[in-house]
Amino acid sequence: MEIALNDPRYNDKFVVLTALHNVMDPELFVNIIDLGLVFGIEFEGEETIIITMTFSTKACPLGDAIKMGVRNVLSMAFPEYDVVINVVWEPEWNFSMLTAEGRKLLGLDR
């Protein structure tokens, strides 16, 4: 997930992105950014952060735990904001969405 340098909310989105690096997939032990699960970060006014993301499978048994992790880290970074999480299934997650670090952490780059 990249943030455009000319985005007027670049600094805030960078803080969100940094915080989301602390949300781990409890099964894979890799953060949701390096897994490529986060597709979008948007701010709606001065009160709402909208995260668009997916899970590695539709039947992800720990999806609620991951969403709780997202809410927890963002409520610490932006206590005055509500966090809305939109889970989408398109595009469907696949290994090509991993970052280089995610591939390394999963032992896929040897």
C-alpha positions as CSV (number, residue, x, y, z in Angstrom):
1,M,0.0,0.0,0.0
2,E,1.5,3.3,-1.0
3,I,0.4,6.9,-0.3
4,A,0.8,9.6,-2.9
5,L,3.2,12.3,-1.8
6,N,0.8,14.9,-3.0
7,D,-2.1,13.5,-1.0
8,P,-3.3,16.4,1.3
9,R,-3.6,13.9,4.2
10,Y,-0.2,12.3,3.5
11,N,1.0,12.8,7.1
12,D,-2.1,11.4,8.7
13,K,-2.2,8.4,6.3
14,F,1.5,7.7,7.0
15,V,0.7,7.6,10.7
16,V,-2.1,5.1,10.0
17,L,0.1,3.0,7.8
18,T,2.8,2.9,10.4
19,A,0.2,1.9,13.1
20,L,-1.2,-0.9,10.9
21,H,2.3,-2.4,10.7
22,N,1.6,-3.4,14.3
23,V,-1.5,-5.4,13.5
24,M,-0.4,-9.0,13.1
25,D,-2.3,-11.9,11.4
26,P,-2.5,-14.2,14.4
27,E,-2.0,-17.3,12.2
28,L,0.8,-16.2,10.0
29,F,2.6,-13.8,12.4
30,V,3.1,-11.2,9.7
31,N,1.6,-7.7,9.8
32,I,-1.4,-6.9,7.6
33,I,0.5,-4.3,5.6
34,D,3.3,-6.8,4.5
35,L,0.6,-9.4,3.8
36,G,-1.0,-6.9,1.4
37,L,-4.4,-7.0,3.1
38,V,-4.9,-3.3,3.3
39,F,-6.1,-1.6,0.0
40,G,-7.1,1.8,1.2
41,I,-6.9,4.5,3.9
42,E,-9.3,7.4,3.7
43,F,-10.3,10.2,6.0
44,E,-13.8,11.4,6.1
45,G,-13.9,14.8,7.5
46,E,-12.3,15.3,10.9
47,E,-14.0,12.3,12.6
48,T,-13.7,9.1,10.6
49,I,-10.9,6.9,9.3
50,I,-12.0,4.3,6.7
51,I,-9.9,1.3,6.1
52,T,-10.6,-0.9,3.1
53,M,-9.0,-4.3,3.4
54,T,-9.5,-8.0,2.8
55,F,-8.4,-11.3,4.5
56,S,-6.4,-14.1,3.0
57,T,-9.6,-16.2,2.7
58,K,-13.3,-15.5,3.0
59,A,-13.4,-18.1,5.8
60,C,-10.6,-16.4,7.8
61,P,-11.4,-17.6,11.4
62,L,-9.5,-14.7,12.9
63,G,-10.9,-11.9,10.8
64,D,-12.7,-10.3,13.9
65,A,-9.4,-10.4,15.8
66,I,-7.6,-8.6,13.0
67,K,-10.3,-6.0,12.7
68,M,-10.1,-5.5,16.5
69,G,-6.4,-5.0,16.1
70,V,-6.9,-2.4,13.5
71,R,-9.4,-0.5,15.7
72,N,-7.1,-0.7,18.7
73,V,-3.9,0.7,17.0
74,L,-5.9,3.4,15.3
75,S,-7.7,4.5,18.4
76,M,-4.4,5.0,20.1
77,A,-3.0,7.0,17.2
78,F,-6.3,8.9,16.5
79,P,-8.4,8.8,19.7
80,E,-10.9,11.4,18.4
81,Y,-11.7,9.4,15.2
82,D,-14.2,6.6,14.6
83,V,-12.7,3.7,12.6
84,V,-14.8,2.1,9.8
85,I,-13.4,-1.1,8.3
86,N,-14.7,-2.1,4.9
87,V,-13.9,-5.8,4.2
88,V,-13.9,-6.4,0.4
89,W,-13.3,-9.6,-1.5
90,E,-12.3,-8.1,-4.8
91,P,-9.6,-8.2,-5.7
92,E,-9.2,-11.6,-4.1
93,W,-6.1,-11.9,-2.0
94,N,-3.2,-13.8,-3.5
95,F,0.6,-14.2,-2.8
96,S,1.5,-11.5,-5.3
97,M,0.0,-9.0,-2.9
98,L,2.8,-9.7,-0.3
99,T,5.4,-7.0,0.0
100,A,9.1,-8.1,-0.3
101,E,9.3,-8.1,3.5
102,G,6.1,-10.2,3.7
103,R,7.6,-12.7,1.3
104,K,10.8,-12.8,3.4
105,L,8.9,-13.2,6.7
106,L,7.0,-16.2,5.2
107,G,10.1,-17.8,3.9
108,L,9.1,-17.4,0.3
109,D,12.2,-15.7,-0.9
110,R,15.2,-17.9,-0.5
